[in-house]
């Protein structure tokens, strides 16, 4: 989406006291902005292509700010398959353990500076009901993007790629 801003000003003047009133409108330069809400990119990875029952899978999600502006507060949520179970106290954000967080319930990962990224990882155990099944997994991030100063911010959801084991 592109926004085009142009400012116009009406004014009136007289060259001489006996002259007629001249009314004129002038316009400023046209400014065009890219108002795309897609300023974040989400990529998901899993450490194993094949797994057996009770194997541990590590999921890594990279959230990259592809703009040069700081983003707002970003919410992360993972949709874990019924064939795996999240292992408590395994969440890390940028290498820092966040034991109390659960990706299935979701949590805030904060702001991301322009052209920077946050890396989220966590572990799951493969359950017995997964035998001979493909485990599919993906995540979502949510954030607010203000594209028009006169309107409320839009809530934007971005789904990661799907990974399979």
C-alpha positions in Angstrom: 0.0 0.0 0.0 1.3 3.5 -0.9 0.3 6.7 0.8 0.5 10.0 -1.1 0.7 13.2 0.9 0.2 16.6 -0.7 -0.5 19.8 1.2 -2.6 22.6 -0.4 -3.0 26.2 0.9 -5.6 28.7 -0.2 -4.7 32.4 0.0 -6.0 35.7 -1.2 -4.2 39.0 -2.1 -4.4 42.4 -3.7 -1.7 43.9 -5.8 -3.0 47.5 -5.1 -5.8 48.8 -2.9 -8.0 49.3 -6.0 -7.1 45.9 -7.5 -9.5 43.0 -7.4 -8.9 40.2 -4.8 -7.0 37.3 -6.3 -7.6 33.9 -4.8 -5.1 31.1 -5.4 -4.3 27.6 -4.2 -0.8 26.3 -4.1 0.3 22.8 -3.5 3.4 21.4 -1.9 5.6 18.7 -3.3 4.0 15.2 -3.4 5.5 12.8 -0.9 4.9 9.1 -1.4 5.4 6.6 1.4 5.5 2.8 1.3 2.8 1.9 3.9 3.2 -1.8 3.7 2.8 -3.5 7.0 5.3 -6.3 6.0 8.3 -5.0 7.8 9.0 -8.3 9.6 10.1 -11.6 8.1 9.6 -14.9 10.0 11.6 -18.1 9.3 11.3 -21.3 11.2 13.7 -24.3 11.4 13.7 -27.7 13.0 16.9 -29.5 13.8 15.8 -33.0 12.6 14.3 -34.1 9.4 13.5 -37.6 10.8 12.8 -38.5 14.5 11.8 -41.5 16.6 9.5 -41.6 19.6 10.9 -39.7 22.6 13.5 -37.8 20.4 14.0 -34.2 21.3 13.2 -31.6 18.5 14.6 -28.1 18.7 12.7 -25.4 16.9 14.3 -22.1 16.0 12.4 -19.1 14.8 14.2 -16.0 13.4 12.2 -12.8 13.3 13.9 -10.2 11.2 13.0 -6.5 10.9 13.6 -5.8 7.2 12.9 -2.1 7.6 15.2 0.6 9.0 12.6 1.6 11.7 12.2 0.1 15.1 9.1 -2.1 15.4 6.5 -2.1 18.1 5.9 -4.7 20.8 5.9 -8.1 19.0 3.9 -11.1 20.2 5.0 -14.6 19.3 2.9 -17.8 19.4 3.7 -21.3 18.2 1.2 -23.9 17.1 2.6 -27.2 18.4 1.4 -30.4 16.8 -0.5 -33.0 18.9 2.3 -35.4 18.2 4.9 -33.5 20.2 4.9 -31.9 23.7 6.7 -28.7 24.7 9.5 -29.2 27.3 9.2 -26.6 30.1 12.1 -24.2 30.7 13.6 -24.6 27.3 12.6 -21.2 25.7 15.5 -18.9 24.7 15.3 -15.5 23.2 18.6 -14.3 21.6 20.4 -17.0 23.6 18.9 -15.9 27.0 16.9 -18.6 28.9 13.3 -17.5 29.5 12.1 -20.5 31.6 8.6 -19.1 32.5 7.6 -18.7 28.9 5.5 -21.1 26.9 5.3 -20.8 23.1 1.8 -22.5 22.9 0.4 -19.7 25.2 2.5 -17.1 23.4 4.6 -14.3 24.8 6.0 -10.9 23.9 9.5 -10.7 22.4 9.6 -6.9 22.6 10.8 -4.4 20.0 13.3 -5.1 17.2 15.5 -2.3 15.9 15.7 -1.7 12.1 17.7 -4.3 10.2 18.0 -6.5 13.3 16.6 -9.8 14.4 15.5 -11.9 17.4 16.1 -15.6 17.6 13.6 -17.7 19.5 14.3 -21.4 20.3 12.6 -24.1 22.3 12.5 -27.9 22.6 9.7 -30.5 22.2 9.6 -34.2 22.8 8.2 -36.6 20.2 5.2 -38.5 21.7 4.3 -42.2 21.3 1.2 -41.3 19.1 3.5 -39.9 16.5 4.8 -43.3 15.1 4.8 -43.2 11.3 3.4 -39.7 11.1 4.7 -36.4 9.8 5.0 -33.7 12.4 4.0 -30.3 11.0 4.7 -27.1 12.9 4.5 -23.3 12.3 4.5 -20.1 14.3 2.9 -16.7 14.1 3.9 -13.2 15.2 1.5 -10.3 15.8 2.3 -6.6 16.0 0.6 -3.3 15.4 1.5 -1.1 12.5 0.5 2.6 12.2 0.2 3.4 8.6 -1.9 6.6 9.0 -1.4 9.0 11.9 -5.1 9.8 11.9 -6.2 6.2 12.4 -5.7 3.4 14.9 -2.8 1.0 14.2 -3.6 -2.2 12.3 -2.9 -5.5 13.9 -0.8 -7.5 11.5 -0.3 -11.3 11.7 2.6 -13.0 9.9 2.8 -16.8 9.7 6.2 -18.5 9.5 7.0 -21.2 7.0 5.9 -24.7 7.9 8.5 -27.2 9.0 8.1 -31.0 8.9 9.8 -34.0 10.7 
